[in-house]
Amino acid sequence: MNSFACRKTYLPVRRIVWSSNCDGSRFLNKEQCQCSFHCDHDTLLPAGSALLLDFGTELAGGAAIVTRTGGRCRLRFGESASEAMGNPDQTHAIHDTELLLPAFGTFEYGTTGFRFLRIDAIEELKLQNILAISLEYSVDECGSFECSDPRLNQIWKTARRTVRLCMGNYLFDGAKRDRLVWMGDLYPELKSVIAAYGCHEILPRSLDFVRDDTPLPATMNNITSYSLWWIICQSEYFRASGNLEYLREQQSYLRGLAEQFTSYIDSTGAEQLPPRRFLDWPSNDDAVAMHAGLQGLMAFAFRRGAELAAALDDRQLLELCRSNVARLAGHRPACEENKTAAALQILGGIADRSETLLASPGKNISTFGGAFVLDAMAELGKIPEGLQLIRTYWGAMIDRGATTFWEDFNLDWLENSGRIDELTPPGMRDLHADYGNYCYKGLRHSLCHGWASAPCFWLSETLSGIRFTRPGRSELTASPRLAGLEWMRIGVPTPRGTILVEQEAGKAPEITVPEGVRLAPQEAGS
C-alpha cells in the first residue's frame, strides 16, 4: 500500500489563448467548483465553438467542468499550446477524448501532465466553470537553493517542479508520457528527489519495483545497460539514507547482477553488453559513441558496486567489482564528440575526456546526458563552466515558455521557432510539433521529464561543497563554492534534518548542521 497522501487542488484558468465563436472570459481566475442553480453563472458554448485555456504552469492531474446543462464535448490536453490545438499522443494517458457531460454537475476527467486545455462544444453547452485538477503527493520541501543569480534560482525551482510532477505512486519518467519506472532515467530523478525532498519513500519503492519486475538474468526495462544504473542508484540512495538494513535486502540481487555483468567484459577489458544496448537517444545510431559510453558506464557501476560491497563487508563482491574496474580501465575507446560518453568515462575513472566535455558549450548534449556532463564537470572542478551550461541550455527552455524541463532539447531548435505557450506565428517553426526524434517525435515529446531535472541536485550538491564522509549524511566536510556568485543559501537534507549552507563573497561560510550530524573543519569558499 502507498502510505503517502495525494493532495487534490482545483486551479482556475489564467488566460484564454484562443477562442472560436464563444467568450470564455468569465472562466478567468474563477474558483467555483460546484454547480449553481442560478443561470447568471452560465457561459454559453454554442455547438461548434471552442476555447484554448492556459492554467499558467505545467500540472499533473486532469480537468473539472462545472455544467448547468448536459451535452457532448471534446477535450484535448497539451503541455504546449500547439499540442492542445493538434492531435495529442495517446500513449500512457488519454489526452484527446470526447465526453458526455452531465446537467447540474461537476465532471472530472484525466490523469496526465498538461498546462493547456482545449474544449470543443459538440453540442450546445452551458458551463459555469472549467478548472484544472492538480494531483500532487504530499512531500516535505526540506531542500532549498537561492543565490544572487535570479536565472539560476528560476532554473533550480523549475527543475524541482519537473521531478515533483513525476512523483506518483512510483517515480515516473514523465508527467504526460513515460508514466513508467525507467531504471536508467531514475539516476537524475533520484538525485533531484534527494536534493529537494530527502530520502523519500518513493525511492526504495521504485528501485524495488524494477528489481522485483526483473528476475535475473533478465535486464531492467529490457535494456541491458539499465541494470547498471540500478547499482549506481542503490549507491546514491545508501549514501543519502545510510540504511544498511535496506541495503542488505539488495545483497543477493546485487551479487547476481555483478556476476552476470562480469561475463560482459572480454579479454581485452572491452564491454560486450548484449542487446538491447542504450546510452542516450542522441547516441542511439552511433555505435562508436555508444561503445565508448557503455565502457565508462560499466566502470562507473562497478566502482559504485565496490562501495556497496565494502558497506556490506562482502569481500568476494568487493574483489570482483574492483577487478572489473581495473579490467575496464585497460580499454579506453575514443568518444569522438559525444559528451555523454566522455562524461561517463570520466565518472568511471577510465579516461580524462575533459577536452571533449568542455568543447562547444551547450552543444552535443541531451537533457538526460546533461546530468552526467554536469557531474563530470564537478569531478573536474569546472564549476563556473557548469553554471554557464545550466544558464545557457536549461535556461533557454524557460526563455521559450517552459515551466518544467523537457525530454530532450537542442539549442539549434531555437532558430526561427516560437514559444510553447503561444500559437506559432505563420512562417515560424513549432518548437514542440516540428522537432524531436526517436520516441519523442513531434507532439509525443514530453515537456515534463524527470530525467531533465539535473540542475536541482547539481546546484545544491556542487555549490554547497558538501562531501559526506559517512553513509546517511551523518558526517561531512564542506567547502562552499560561490563560483562568481555574490551570495548563496542552500538547504541540504539529511535523515536528521537539513544542513544550511550560507555564504557571501569575501566572508567565511556559515554551516549549520542538525543534531546528530558532525561537521569537520571546512575550507573557505571561492
Phi and psi in degrees as a GROMACS rama.xvg file:
@    title "Ramachandran Plot"
@    xaxis  label "Phi"
@    yaxis  label "Psi"
@TYPE xy
-79.3287  127.506  ASN-2
-102.296  -2.18247  SER-3
-102.835  142.395  PHE-4
-85.5857  148.616  ALA-5
-101.13  130.662  CYS-6
-98.8885  129.598  ARG-7
-110.652  124.361  LYS-8
-131.424  137.497  THR-9
-94.8386  128.435  TYR-10
-121.473  135.202  LEU-11
-81.0693  165.474  PRO-12
-66.2015  135.008  VAL-13
-102.181  -22.2976  ARG-14
-160.614  141.793  ARG-15
-95.9697  111.296  ILE-16
-79.2689  -37.8586  VAL-17
-159.335  148.997  TRP-18
-146.39  156.619  SER-19
-138.517  112.426  SER-20
64.9466  25.8454  ASN-21
-160.599  165.228  CYS-22
-121.65  113.65  ASP-23
-101.171  15.9448  GLY-24
-63.1392  -25.0426  SER-25
-71.0404  -15.1769  ARG-26
-78.7793  -17.3468  PHE-27
-61.4439  126.333  LEU-28
55.2275  24.7693  ASN-29
-97.1332  123.359  LYS-30
-99.778  4.83543  GLU-31
-62.879  122.166  GLN-32
-121.388  13.1647  CYS-33
-127.522  135.024  GLN-34
-66.5716  138.974  CYS-35
-103.095  152.086  SER-36
-78.9429  -13.409  PHE-37
-92.6107  130.011  HIS-38
-71.746  -13.6851  CYS-39
-71.8344  -3.11558  ASP-40
-90.2829  -7.44266  HIS-41
-78.7546  148.858  ASP-42
-121.957  126.302  THR-43
-87.1007  126.099  LEU-44
-113.596  101.339  LEU-45
-63.2923  157.304  PRO-46
-56.573  132.429  ALA-47
91.1968  -6.87605  GLY-48
-83.9115  165.092  SER-49
-156.126  153.67  ALA-50
-135.293  143.226  LEU-51
-114.684  117.153  LEU-52
-108.994  144.543  LEU-53
-119.432  123.99  ASP-54
-95.4104  5.07066  PHE-55
92.0408  -22.6416  GLY-56
-157.681  157.104  THR-57
-62.2316  138.877  GLU-58
-132.423  157.848  LEU-59
-113.617  120.15  ALA-60
156.588  -134.33  GLY-61
-155.638  -152.621  GLY-62
-129.759  149.421  ALA-63
-121.281  128.532  ALA-64
-117.805  119.421  ILE-65
-94.3459  115.416  VAL-66
-117.698  144.172  THR-67
-98.253  -42.286  ARG-68
-116.906  147.951  THR-69
-77.1832  171.875  GLY-70
154.285  175.281  GLY-71
-99.953  144.185  ARG-72
-143.626  165.274  CYS-73
-114.949  130.825  ARG-74
-112.847  138.102  LEU-75
-132.737  120.748  ARG-76
-89.9244  145.154  PHE-77
-147.37  139.593  GLY-78
-79.9852  -19.4168  GLU-79
-125.034  164.405  SER-80
-61.7591  -40.8889  ALA-81
-67.8593  -31.7356  SER-82
-65.0588  -43.8236  GLU-83
-67.909  -23.2443  ALA-84
-89.1108  -8.89019  MET-85
-107.65  -140.6  GLY-86
-119.666  86.916  ASN-87
-61.586  150.217  PRO-88
-68.2785  145.97  ASP-89
-105.217  8.8926  GLN-90
-72.4133  136.205  THR-91
73.908  -25.6722  HIS-92
-160.386  154.006  ALA-93
-87.0665  122.884  ILE-94
-113.999  -3.61371  HIS-95
-146.373  112.775  ASP-96
-151.951  158.904  THR-97
-104.337  137.856  GLU-98
-128.474  148.802  LEU-99
-100.932  114.849  LEU-100
-89.7286  144.884  LEU-101
-83.7999  160.417  PRO-102
-81.8931  144.336  ALA-103
49.2019  60.0372  PHE-104
-158.033  171.41  GLY-105
-117.979  112.677  THR-106
-100.671  126.638  PHE-107
-114.407  137.047  GLU-108
-150.693  142.184  TYR-109
108.991  141.338  GLY-110
-142.187  94.0543  THR-111
-160.479  -175.427  THR-112
-105.242  133.419  GLY-113
-164.827  164.479  PHE-114
-129.414  -30.6721  ARG-115
-113.545  150.189  PHE-116
-139.482  125.976  LEU-117
-106.354  131.62  ARG-118
-119.527  127.622  ILE-119
-112.779  127.229  ASP-120
-83.22  109.196  ALA-121
-76.2084  -36.5291  ILE-122
-122.034  162.726  GLU-123
-58.9808  133.51  GLU-124
-127.257  143.587  LEU-125
-114.832  106.477  LYS-126
-107.706  149.85  LEU-127
-105.744  -23.891  GLN-128
-170.403  159.282  ASN-129
-132.25  126.876  ILE-130
-128.831  156.446  LEU-131
-90.2168  146.736  ALA-132
-108.361  116.005  ILE-133
-94.9293  123.475  SER-134
-113.928  110.221  LEU-135
-134.462  134.81  GLU-136
-74.8301  138.345  TYR-137
-67.4762  126.722  SER-138
-137.977  158.001  VAL-139
-95.4489  115.305  ASP-140
-79.706  76.7988  GLU-141
-88.2707  -12.7954  CYS-142
-98.8873  150.179  GLY-143
-152.055  159.794  SER-144
-151.722  130.202  PHE-145
-152.544  138.284  GLU-146
-147.562  -176.039  CYS-147
-76.6017  -7.45559  SER-148
-101.777  105.698  ASP-149
-59.3768  -30.5724  PRO-150
-65.8512  -43.4174  ARG-151
-65.1619  -37.4147  LEU-152
-61.2998  -43.9218  ASN-153
-66.939  -39.5732  GLN-154
-64.01  -43.7102  ILE-155
-60.9799  -44.8902  TRP-156
-66.2142  -36.0645  LYS-157
-68.0475  -40.1023  THR-158
-64.8228  -41.9723  ALA-159
-61.1364  -43.9043  ARG-160
-65.6579  -34.3175  ARG-161
-57.9316  -51.5816  THR-162
-72.8454  -29.3821  VAL-163
-60.0365  -42.1273  ARG-164
-74.5585  -11.3058  LEU-165
-95.8193  2.89795  CYS-166
-90.4297  95.3694  MET-167
-106.516  -139.659  GLY-168
-68.0447  -21.4489  ASN-169
-131.83  177.756  TYR-170
-88.5094  103.456  LEU-171
-84.2502  163.435  PHE-172
-83.0605  -33.3651  ASP-173
-142.236  150.151  GLY-174
-76.9578  -33.1149  ALA-175
-96.0896  -54.6472  LYS-176
-130.351  146.285  ARG-177
74.1923  45.8774  ASP-178
-79.5239  57.5185  ARG-179
-136.574  166.49  LEU-180
-97.0793  102.171  VAL-181
-100.463  121.323  TRP-182
-65.4702  -45.24  MET-183
-63.7097  -37.9855  GLY-184
-68.6925  -19.5322  ASP-185
-67.742  -21.2136  LEU-186
-58.2704  -59.0822  TYR-187
-66.5956  -31.5894  PRO-188
-66.2563  -46.8235  GLU-189
-61.0481  -43.5625  LEU-190
-66.2637  -35.9282  LYS-191
-69.6715  -38.9337  SER-192
-61.1563  -44.5857  VAL-193
-61.4264  -41.6255  ILE-194
-66.6235  -35.3632  ALA-195
-97.351  -35.3777  ALA-196
-127.704  3.10789  TYR-197
76.6334  -161.774  GLY-198
-82.2129  68.8264  CYS-199
-66.5913  146.514  HIS-200
-63.0007  -16.9407  GLU-201
-64.4937  -23.2326  ILE-202
-70.9402  -57.5761  LEU-203
-63.8126  -31.6446  PRO-204
-60.4487  -43.0805  ARG-205
-72.1171  -41.4619  SER-206
-61.6718  -41.2523  LEU-207
-70.0563  -35.3489  ASP-208
-59.9139  -46.9967  PHE-209
-68.6404  -39.2996  VAL-210
-60.0509  -49.2487  ARG-211
-67.6227  -25.7595  ASP-212
-82.6816  -3.89269  ASP-213
-131.901  75.4342  THR-214
-66.2019  134.83  PRO-215
-64.3812  144.163  LEU-216
-93.8845  18.9018  PRO-217
-63.187  158.794  ALA-218
-114.963  150.268  THR-219
-66.6775  132.838  MET-220
58.5158  20.1951  ASN-221
59.9531  25.1526  ASN-222
-122.12  116.88  ILE-223
-56.0777  -46.3158  THR-224
-66.8214  -19.9013  SER-225
-68.9745  -25.3674  TYR-226
-66.1724  -28.8451  SER-227
-65.2261  -36.6133  LEU-228
-67.2703  -26.2571  TRP-229
-62.0915  -42.3592  TRP-230
-61.7409  -46.4547  ILE-231
-64.4388  -41.8504  ILE-232
-67.6286  -36.4235  CYS-233
-60.9421  -39.8391  GLN-234
-67.2802  -38.9559  SER-235
-64.0958  -41.322  GLU-236
-68.2508  -40.0146  TYR-237
-67.3853  -39.8874  PHE-238
-55.8555  -42.5597  ARG-239
-79.6823  -38.8758  ALA-240
-93.9514  -32.5577  SER-241
65.2776  20.1307  GLY-242
-83.6139  88.52  ASN-243
-68.9845  -33.4147  LEU-244
-61.0218  -44.36  GLU-245
-64.3259  -41.6824  TYR-246
-61.9696  -38.8096  LEU-247
-61.9499  -29.4866  ARG-248
-66.767  -20.0345  GLU-249
-94.358  -7.30554  GLN-250
-60.5009  -46.2192  GLN-251
-62.5384  -44.9133  SER-252
-66.4577  -40.7563  TYR-253
-60.3272  -43.6668  LEU-254
-64.0084  -44.373  ARG-255
-61.6834  -39.4393  GLY-256
-66.5103  -43.9717  LEU-257
-62.9852  -41.126  ALA-258
-65.7544  -40.3458  GLU-259
-63.6242  -44.6002  GLN-260
-77.5752  -17.2635  PHE-261
-62.2327  -33.8541  THR-262
-71.5174  -8.7111  SER-263
-96.9588  15.8573  TYR-264
-114.073  122.833  ILE-265
-84.8184  -176.444  ASP-266
-66.5543  -19.2392  SER-267
-90.7176  -4.55365  THR-268
91.9872  6.76384  GLY-269
-86.0429  140.324  ALA-270
-68.0492  142.004  GLU-271
-134.646  53.55  GLN-272
-63.167  132.47  LEU-273
-75.9028  166.752  PRO-274
-61.5743  153.828  PRO-275
-86.1202  125.005  ARG-276
-91.9434  136.437  ARG-277
-154.894  136.729  PHE-278
-115.022  -69.2214  LEU-279
-153.199  167.843  ASP-280
-61.949  -42.3559  TRP-281
-61.9138  -18.9773  PRO-282
-96.0828  1.72644  SER-283
-60.1001  -34.9923  ASN-284
-105.494  14.9797  ASP-285
-117.721  94.1929  ASP-286
-62.5099  -33.7498  ALA-287
-67.0458  -49.5789  VAL-288
-64.9731  -38.338  ALA-289
-64.2031  -44.4433  MET-290
-62.1969  -43.5924  HIS-291
-60.9279  -42.8101  ALA-292
-70.1932  -41.1229  GLY-293
-67.1508  -31.4903  LEU-294
-60.798  -46.3875  GLN-295
-66.3286  -39.2755  GLY-296
-63.7533  -42.1356  LEU-297
-61.9065  -43.2625  MET-298
-64.2615  -41.2484  ALA-299
-59.0484  -46.4015  PHE-300
-65.6136  -41.9233  ALA-301
-71.4334  -30.6242  PHE-302
-60.8856  -44.9872  ARG-303
-71.6468  -32.7177  ARG-304
-62.2331  -38.3904  GLY-305
-63.2836  -37.8639  ALA-306
-62.9209  -42.7633  GLU-307
-68.8311  -40.2344  LEU-308
-61.6641  -39.2165  ALA-309
-63.5677  -42.4811  ALA-310
-63.9196  -33.1697  ALA-311
-83.9048  -6.85761  LEU-312
56.2761  39.0325  ASP-313
-100.524  91.9531  ASP-314
-69.2032  -34.305  ARG-315
-64.6367  -45.0961  GLN-316
-66.3842  -39.8129  LEU-317
-58.9931  -46.0557  LEU-318
-66.0605  -38.8904  GLU-319
-62.65  -46.2851  LEU-320
-65.0771  -44.4504  CYS-321
-63.8916  -40.7909  ARG-322
-61.6396  -40.5602  SER-323
-68.5089  -36.6696  ASN-324
-60.3779  -44.1773  VAL-325
-64.8291  -40.8982  ALA-326
-63.2432  -45.1066  ARG-327
-66.6733  -32.1534  LEU-328
-67.8455  -15.7839  ALA-329
-79.0605  -6.13568  GLY-330
-128.877  116.243  HIS-331
-125.155  79.602  ARG-332
-67.0087  147.976  PRO-333
-65.4701  142.592  ALA-334
-94.3885  -11.4075  CYS-335
53.8126  -124.33  GLU-336
-103.507  9.47595  GLU-337
-81.663  115.115  ASN-338
-77.8284  -30.5442  LYS-339
-62.6861  -46.0221  THR-340
-62.087  -44.2638  ALA-341
-60.6166  -44.1878  ALA-342
-62.5369  -42.6888  ALA-343
-70.0359  -31.4946  LEU-344
-68.1607  -35.0406  GLN-345
-66.8989  -47.0881  ILE-346
-66.6396  -29.1012  LEU-347
-79.7295  -9.65079  GLY-348
73.4164  23.9102  GLY-349
-105.21  -15.9236  ILE-350
-162.827  150.066  ALA-351
-91.9702  105.746  ASP-352
-111.99  34.7479  ARG-353
-63.4019  -33.1467  SER-354
-62.3015  -45.0613  GLU-355
-66.5289  -43.4525  THR-356
-61.1505  -38.6444  LEU-357
-95.5092  -3.43501  LEU-358
-73.3495  146.154  ALA-359
44.7628  68.7439  SER-360
-51.8425  133.835  PRO-361
87.5049  -10.214  GLY-362
-101.375  156.256  LYS-363
58.8584  37.8868  ASN-364
-132.225  167.27  ILE-365
-127.172  167.282  SER-366
-66.8648  -27.8559  THR-367
-78.2559  -55.4925  PHE-368
-62.8919  -24.1971  GLY-369
-59.2332  -27.7571  GLY-370
-62.7014  -41.5013  ALA-371
-76.6808  -33.3456  PHE-372
-61.0444  -46.4152  VAL-373
-63.6104  -43.4703  LEU-374
-59.7362  -41.7701  ASP-375
-67.5567  -36.8438  ALA-376
-60.7822  -41.689  MET-377
-63.8777  -40.384  ALA-378
-61.2251  -35.1123  GLU-379
-85.0766  -4.48689  LEU-380
77.7898  18.1642  GLY-381
-91.9418  64.8004  LYS-382
-73.0626  -46.9293  ILE-383
-59.2119  -36.5447  PRO-384
-66.2106  -37.8715  GLU-385
-65.0478  -41.7212  GLY-386
-61.5846  -41.1287  LEU-387
-68.9072  -36.057  GLN-388
-61.235  -43.6666  LEU-389
-62.3917  -45.7357  ILE-390
-59.9449  -43.2604  ARG-391
-76.2881  -50.7153  THR-392
-82.2099  -58.8493  TYR-393
-70.2293  -34.7333  TRP-394
-62.7761  -31.3671  GLY-395
-64.5074  -32.7133  ALA-396
-65.909  -42.8104  MET-397
-62.3311  -39.0969  ILE-398
-59.8431  -26.0248  ASP-399
-102.002  20.2597  ARG-400
103.453  1.60727  GLY-401
-68.3804  137.715  ALA-402
-114.04  -4.5215  THR-403
-144.011  163.953  THR-404
-95.6586  155.7  PHE-405
-99.1509  161.457  TRP-406
-57.9891  -37.666  GLU-407
-154.3  160.895  ASP-408
-162.09  145.051  PHE-409
-135.67  129.639  ASN-410
-58.8718  -25.4469  LEU-411
-65.2736  -22.1374  ASP-412
-66.741  -16.7556  TRP-413
-72.6104  -22.0005  LEU-414
-66.6564  119.943  GLU-415
56.2112  36.8335  ASN-416
-120.572  158.866  SER-417
-92.9569  -160.964  GLY-418
-100.716  156.729  ARG-419
-79.9792  -14.9851  ILE-420
-100.885  14.5055  ASP-421
-136.772  158.563  GLU-422
-72.2869  136.241  LEU-423
-69.5521  125.18  THR-424
-63.8282  150.927  PRO-425
-56.109  139.614  PRO-426
87.7455  -4.61774  GLY-427
-111.709  158.385  MET-428
-80.6624  144.398  ARG-429
-84.9043  113.702  ASP-430
-62.2835  -25.5717  LEU-431
-93.5794  -53.9985  HIS-432
-75.9084  -27.754  ALA-433
-94.0693  -1.76755  ASP-434
-126.203  177.447  TYR-435
101.764  164.628  GLY-436
-151.798  174.507  ASN-437
52.673  -120.218  TYR-438
-85.7868  -2.39246  CYS-439
-120.543  39.9666  TYR-440
-74.6832  135.975  LYS-441
56.2045  -136.071  GLY-442
-71.4834  -8.99548  LEU-443
-71.0465  -19.8604  ARG-444
-58.748  126.342  HIS-445
-83.031  130.877  SER-446
-103.753  13.9702  LEU-447
-144.494  89.7586  CYS-448
-123.118  120.335  HIS-449
-58.1258  -29.0665  GLY-450
-69.9291  -9.49126  TRP-451
-91.9747  8.87716  ALA-452
-90.4712  12.5672  SER-453
-51.0601  -38.1827  ALA-454
-56.4362  -25.8063  PRO-455
-62.1642  -53.8354  CYS-456
-77.9487  -33.4965  PHE-457
-70.0725  -44.0174  TRP-458
-62.3015  -42.2183  LEU-459
-67.3223  -48.8658  SER-460
-65.7006  -48.1816  GLU-461
-76.2231  -46.0407  THR-462
-74.307  -31.0625  LEU-463
-66.2275  -25.8347  SER-464
65.8607  20.1395  GLY-465
-80.2211  132.808  ILE-466
-124.21  113.709  ARG-467
-81.4566  130.74  PHE-468
-103.986  0.273649  THR-469
-139.912  143.83  ARG-470
-58.6314  146.221  PRO-471
87.6855  4.21415  GLY-472
57.6167  37.7411  ARG-473
-92.656  -11.7831  SER-474
-144.922  140.914  GLU-475
-155.738  160.624  LEU-476
-116.993  158.717  THR-477
-143.359  127.538  ALA-478
-131.619  78.8029  SER-479
-55.3695  147.322  PRO-480
-124.534  108.947  ARG-481
-73.048  -32.3086  LEU-482
50.0656  44.3672  ALA-483
94.5214  -8.63713  GLY-484
-77.4734  156.547  LEU-485
-82.1823  -33.4569  GLU-486
-162.365  162.798  TRP-487
-155.781  157.298  MET-488
-145.184  114.882  ARG-489
-128.93  131.584  ILE-490
-104.236  121.942  GLY-491
-114.734  114.794  VAL-492
-69.9956  146.878  PRO-493
-136.725  164.889  THR-494
-61.3327  -16.3346  PRO-495
-103.395  2.4993  ARG-496
132.8  -175.227  GLY-497
-101.681  131.487  THR-498
-83.0453  134.815  ILE-499
-111.795  123.071  LEU-500
-112.614  122.024  VAL-501
-129.121  138.434  GLU-502
-155.381  144.735  GLN-503
-120.634  150.234  GLU-504
-57.0768  133.909  ALA-505
83.6825  -0.927854  GLY-506
-122.509  156.226  LYS-507
-69.8492  145.904  ALA-508
-69.4925  153.624  PRO-509
-114.039  122.402  GLU-510
-117.993  118.654  ILE-511
-110.604  123.5  THR-512
-115.876  148.895  VAL-513
-74.7098  165.509  PRO-514
-60.8301  136.102  GLU-515
94.1095  -2.43191  GLY-516
-112.775  129.814  VAL-517
-102.407  129.015  ARG-518
-106.063  119.089  LEU-519
-80.789  161.405  ALA-520
-55.8327  138.508  PRO-521
-116.734  160.282  GLN-522
-86.2709  159.351  GLU-523
-68.1995  151.627  ALA-524
-75.5163  172.105  GLY-525
